[in-house]
Amino acid sequence: MTPTIRAFVLRPVPGLSLPSYVAGSHIVVDCGEVRNAYSLTGSGSLPDAYTISVLLRPDGRGGSRRMHRASPGDRLRCSVPRSAFAPVATARHHLMIGGGIGITPLLSHLRAARLWGRKATLIYGVGADGPVPYRHALVELTGGNLCIARDRVSLLRTMEKALQTQPIGTHFYVCGPGGLIDASLEAAHRLGWPDERCHVERFAGLELDDGAPFTVRLKRSNRSVEVPSGTSLLDALAAAGIAWPSMCRRGVCGECRMEHAEGRILHRDLVLTPAERAETTCLMPCVSRAEGVLILDL
């Protein structure tokens, strides 16, 4: 791959098979004391192996460093695939915009598009002098509908032009650095793209907002839990002896999603759609808070 990106081929232990998955899915890998989500890069159809790519992050929590030290034959504990960024099968065309390691879920989209005969275009932003991950595969999979941008100005210019010239029925997908995602969504909304045709996969999460304290009332157990300023709802529940599944703890993965909530929710996640937020019945307790009293079905 590149000096900082390492590709992995993960095969099941003898006697087990791997389930198929929707393009754009990810798996969660136990990396020592942390668990990281990595996008699958295959088409998802009848896989005999799962393929992922891991960017080395020297300033991260240590998961990528552990992965880069792994050797052939090592055993890794992985989750089943989870879908959070699936392509829309009925789309007339698929416009994909990626930056850096954000190419990984889009590579899965392209392989599925090739498999199922769907039309797709890719705009890929990379460093000015660095290598292009998966270059040969991208050229082949896009059939020439590929633009590689070497600087931010040309990337945004190409993206804006593409957003203006797509046929009706196109769906738009973006994955990469937060700045690229925000600029892409701003341009799409300014040009009249409806939310339901814009799809986002974010790798970087949010820092916890200290926020004001609030109270949580638990319906089933008839208990109340105080959530102080600077403490997440997830941590407050854990301190009260209530375990809840979680992974990224930064509002990105959707693992800790809670349903059937009642109250004034202050959403801060990067997962829920505007429609889901408007319903005010679900939240991500790792980053979201509430005003006053929040009632949970626990």
C-alpha positions as CSV (number, residue, x, y, z in Angstrom):
1,M,0.0,0.0,0.0
2,T,1.9,3.1,1.3
3,P,4.4,3.6,4.2
4,T,1.5,4.6,6.5
5,I,-1.3,2.4,5.2
6,R,-1.3,-1.4,5.6
7,A,-3.7,-3.7,4.0
8,F,-5.0,-6.8,5.7
9,V,-6.6,-10.0,4.4
10,L,-8.6,-11.6,7.3
11,R,-9.7,-15.2,6.9
12,P,-11.9,-17.2,9.2
13,V,-10.6,-19.9,11.5
14,P,-11.0,-23.4,10.1
15,G,-14.6,-24.6,10.2
16,L,-16.2,-21.2,10.0
17,S,-17.5,-19.1,7.1
18,L,-17.9,-15.4,6.7
19,P,-21.3,-13.8,6.2
20,S,-21.9,-11.5,3.2
21,Y,-22.3,-7.8,3.9
22,V,-23.6,-4.6,2.3
23,A,-21.0,-2.5,0.6
24,G,-19.8,0.3,2.8
25,S,-19.9,-1.9,6.0
26,H,-17.3,-2.1,8.7
27,I,-16.1,-4.5,11.2
28,V,-14.9,-3.8,14.8
29,V,-11.5,-5.3,15.6
30,D,-10.1,-5.8,19.1
31,C,-6.8,-4.0,19.2
32,G,-5.5,-4.7,22.6
33,E,-7.2,-2.4,25.1
34,V,-9.2,-0.5,22.4
35,R,-11.7,-1.6,19.7
36,N,-11.5,0.1,16.3
37,A,-13.9,0.1,13.4
38,Y,-12.4,-0.5,9.9
39,S,-14.2,-0.3,6.6
40,L,-14.4,-3.5,4.6
41,T,-13.1,-2.9,1.0
42,G,-14.6,-5.9,-0.8
43,S,-17.9,-6.1,-2.6
44,G,-19.6,-8.0,0.2
45,S,-20.8,-10.8,-1.9
46,L,-19.9,-14.4,-0.7
47,P,-16.5,-13.4,0.7
48,D,-13.9,-16.0,1.6
49,A,-12.0,-13.3,3.4
50,Y,-12.5,-9.8,4.7
51,T,-10.1,-7.0,3.5
52,I,-9.4,-3.8,5.4
53,S,-6.8,-1.1,5.3
54,V,-5.4,0.6,8.4
55,L,-3.8,4.0,8.5
56,L,-1.1,4.3,11.1
57,R,-2.0,7.1,13.6
58,P,1.0,7.7,15.9
59,D,-1.0,10.1,18.0
60,G,-4.0,7.8,18.3
61,R,-5.2,5.5,21.1
62,G,-2.8,2.7,20.0
63,G,-5.0,0.5,18.0
64,S,-3.5,1.3,14.6
65,R,0.0,0.8,16.0
66,R,-1.0,-2.6,17.2
67,M,-2.4,-3.5,13.9
68,H,0.7,-2.4,12.1
69,R,2.8,-4.7,14.3
70,A,0.6,-7.8,13.5
71,S,2.1,-10.6,11.5
72,P,0.6,-13.2,9.1
73,G,-1.0,-16.0,11.1
74,D,-1.9,-13.8,14.1
75,R,-5.5,-14.2,15.3
76,L,-7.7,-11.2,15.6
77,R,-11.1,-11.0,17.3
78,C,-13.5,-9.2,15.0
79,S,-17.2,-8.4,15.0
80,V,-19.7,-9.4,12.2
81,P,-20.0,-6.6,9.6
82,R,-22.2,-3.7,10.4
83,S,-23.8,-1.4,7.8
84,A,-23.7,2.4,8.3
85,F,-22.9,3.7,4.8
86,A,-24.7,1.5,2.3
87,P,-25.2,2.5,-1.3
88,V,-28.8,3.0,-2.5
89,A,-29.6,0.2,-4.9
90,T,-32.2,2.2,-6.8
91,A,-30.0,5.2,-7.5
92,R,-29.6,6.2,-11.1
93,H,-26.0,7.1,-10.6
94,H,-23.5,7.1,-7.7
95,L,-21.3,10.1,-7.2
96,M,-18.5,9.4,-4.7
97,I,-16.0,11.8,-3.1
98,G,-13.2,10.5,-1.0
99,G,-10.2,11.9,0.8
100,G,-7.2,10.0,2.1
101,I,-8.0,6.8,4.0
102,G,-11.7,7.7,3.4
103,I,-11.3,5.8,0.1
104,T,-11.8,2.5,1.9
105,P,-15.7,2.3,2.1
106,L,-15.9,3.9,-1.4
107,L,-13.7,1.1,-2.7
108,S,-16.3,-1.3,-1.4
109,H,-19.1,0.7,-3.1
110,L,-17.2,0.6,-6.4
111,R,-16.7,-3.1,-6.3
112,A,-20.4,-3.7,-5.5
113,A,-21.3,-1.3,-8.4
114,R,-19.1,-3.3,-10.8
115,L,-20.7,-6.5,-9.6
116,W,-24.3,-5.3,-9.9
117,G,-23.8,-3.2,-13.1
118,R,-24.4,0.2,-11.4
119,K,-22.9,3.5,-12.7
120,A,-20.5,5.3,-10.5
121,T,-18.1,8.3,-10.6
122,L,-15.3,8.9,-8.1
123,I,-13.5,12.1,-7.2
124,Y,-10.5,11.3,-4.9
125,G,-8.4,13.8,-3.1
126,V,-4.8,12.8,-2.1
127,G,-1.6,14.6,-1.0
128,A,0.3,16.6,-3.6
129,D,3.4,14.4,-3.7
130,G,2.2,11.2,-2.0
131,P,1.2,7.8,-3.5
132,V,-2.4,7.1,-4.4
133,P,-3.8,4.1,-2.5
134,Y,-5.5,1.5,-4.6
135,R,-4.7,3.5,-7.8
136,H,-4.8,0.5,-10.2
137,A,-8.0,-0.9,-8.7
138,L,-9.7,2.5,-8.8
139,V,-8.9,3.0,-12.5
140,E,-10.2,-0.4,-13.3
141,L,-13.4,-0.2,-11.2
142,T,-14.4,3.3,-12.4
143,G,-13.9,2.6,-16.1
144,G,-12.4,6.0,-16.5
145,N,-14.9,7.9,-14.4
146,L,-12.2,8.9,-12.0
147,C,-10.6,12.2,-11.1
148,I,-7.6,12.4,-8.7
149,A,-7.2,15.8,-7.2
150,R,-3.8,16.7,-5.7
151,D,-4.8,19.9,-3.9
152,R,-7.8,21.2,-2.0
153,V,-8.7,23.9,-4.5
154,S,-8.9,21.5,-7.5
155,L,-10.7,19.0,-5.3
156,L,-13.4,21.4,-4.3
157,R,-13.7,22.9,-7.8
158,T,-14.1,19.4,-9.3
159,M,-16.6,18.4,-6.6
160,E,-18.7,21.5,-7.2
161,K,-18.9,21.0,-10.9
162,A,-19.8,17.4,-10.5
163,L,-22.6,18.3,-8.0
164,Q,-24.0,20.6,-10.6
165,T,-24.0,18.2,-13.5
166,Q,-25.4,14.9,-12.2
167,P,-28.5,13.3,-13.7
168,I,-31.7,13.3,-11.7
169,G,-31.7,10.3,-9.4
170,T,-28.0,10.5,-8.4
171,H,-27.0,9.8,-4.9
172,F,-23.9,11.4,-3.4
173,Y,-21.5,9.7,-1.0
174,V,-18.5,11.3,0.8
175,C,-15.9,10.0,3.2
176,G,-12.7,11.6,4.4
177,P,-11.4,14.4,6.6
178,G,-14.0,16.5,8.4
179,G,-13.2,19.6,6.4
180,L,-13.9,17.8,3.1
181,I,-17.1,16.3,4.4
182,D,-18.4,19.7,5.6
183,A,-17.5,21.4,2.4
184,S,-19.1,18.7,0.3
185,L,-22.4,18.8,2.3
186,E,-22.4,22.6,2.2
187,A,-22.0,22.6,-1.5
188,A,-24.6,19.9,-2.0
189,H,-27.2,21.7,0.1
190,R,-26.5,25.0,-1.5
191,L,-27.1,23.4,-4.9
192,G,-30.4,21.9,-3.9
193,W,-29.5,18.3,-3.1
194,P,-32.0,16.9,-0.6
195,D,-30.7,15.2,2.6
196,E,-31.9,11.8,1.6
197,R,-29.6,11.8,-1.4
198,C,-26.5,12.8,0.6
199,H,-24.6,10.0,2.5
200,V,-21.7,10.5,4.8
201,E,-19.2,8.3,6.6
202,R,-17.0,10.1,9.2
203,F,-14.0,8.5,10.8
204,A,-13.1,11.3,13.2
205,G,-15.4,11.9,16.2
206,L,-16.3,14.7,18.5
207,E,-14.9,15.9,21.8
208,L,-17.3,15.8,24.7
209,D,-19.1,19.0,25.3
210,D,-19.1,19.8,29.1
211,G,-22.7,21.0,28.9
212,A,-25.1,21.8,31.8
213,P,-26.1,19.1,34.3
214,F,-29.4,17.2,33.7
215,T,-31.4,14.4,35.2
216,V,-32.2,11.0,33.7
217,R,-35.3,9.1,34.9
218,L,-35.4,5.4,34.2
219,K,-38.9,4.1,33.5
220,R,-38.5,0.4,34.1
221,S,-36.4,0.6,37.3
222,N,-38.0,3.8,38.7
223,R,-34.6,5.3,39.3
224,S,-33.0,8.7,38.7
225,V,-29.5,9.4,37.6
226,E,-27.8,12.7,37.7
227,V,-25.5,13.6,34.8
228,P,-23.0,16.3,35.9
229,S,-21.4,18.9,33.6
230,G,-18.4,17.3,31.9
231,T,-19.7,13.7,32.3
232,S,-21.3,11.9,29.4
233,L,-24.7,10.3,29.8
234,L,-23.0,7.0,28.9
235,D,-20.5,7.4,31.8
236,A,-23.1,8.5,34.2
237,L,-25.2,5.4,33.5
238,A,-22.1,3.2,33.9
239,A,-21.3,4.8,37.3
240,A,-24.9,3.9,38.3
241,G,-24.3,0.3,37.4
242,I,-26.1,0.4,34.1
243,A,-23.9,-1.0,31.3
244,W,-24.7,0.0,27.7
245,P,-22.9,-1.1,24.5
246,S,-20.5,1.5,23.0
247,M,-17.4,1.7,20.9
248,C,-16.1,5.0,19.6
249,R,-17.6,7.1,22.4
250,R,-17.3,10.1,20.1
251,G,-20.6,10.2,18.2
252,V,-19.5,8.5,15.0
253,C,-20.1,4.7,15.1
254,G,-23.8,4.6,16.2
255,E,-23.1,1.6,18.5
256,C,-24.6,3.2,21.6
257,R,-27.8,4.4,20.0
258,M,-30.7,4.6,22.5
259,E,-34.4,4.5,21.4
260,H,-37.7,5.6,23.0
261,A,-36.3,8.6,24.8
262,E,-38.5,11.4,26.0
263,G,-37.3,15.0,26.7
264,R,-35.5,17.8,25.2
265,I,-32.4,16.2,23.6
266,L,-29.3,18.1,22.6
267,H,-27.9,16.1,19.7
268,R,-24.2,16.3,19.1
269,D,-23.6,13.0,17.1
270,L,-22.6,12.6,13.5
271,V,-24.8,9.6,12.9
272,L,-28.5,10.5,13.1
273,T,-30.3,12.0,10.1
274,P,-32.2,15.3,10.4
275,A,-35.5,13.3,10.3
276,E,-34.3,11.1,13.1
277,R,-33.3,14.1,15.2
278,A,-36.7,15.7,14.5
279,E,-38.5,12.7,16.0
280,T,-36.7,13.5,19.4
281,T,-36.9,9.8,20.5
282,C,-33.4,8.6,20.0
283,L,-29.9,9.7,20.9
284,M,-26.3,8.8,21.1
285,P,-25.5,8.9,24.9
286,C,-21.7,9.1,24.3
287,V,-21.9,12.8,23.2
288,S,-25.5,14.0,23.3
289,R,-27.1,15.6,26.4
290,A,-30.5,16.9,27.5
291,E,-32.1,19.9,29.0
292,G,-33.9,19.4,32.3
293,V,-35.1,15.8,32.6
294,L,-34.6,13.0,30.1
295,I,-36.7,9.9,30.4
296,L,-35.2,6.6,29.2
297,D,-36.9,3.2,28.7
298,L,-34.5,1.4,31.1
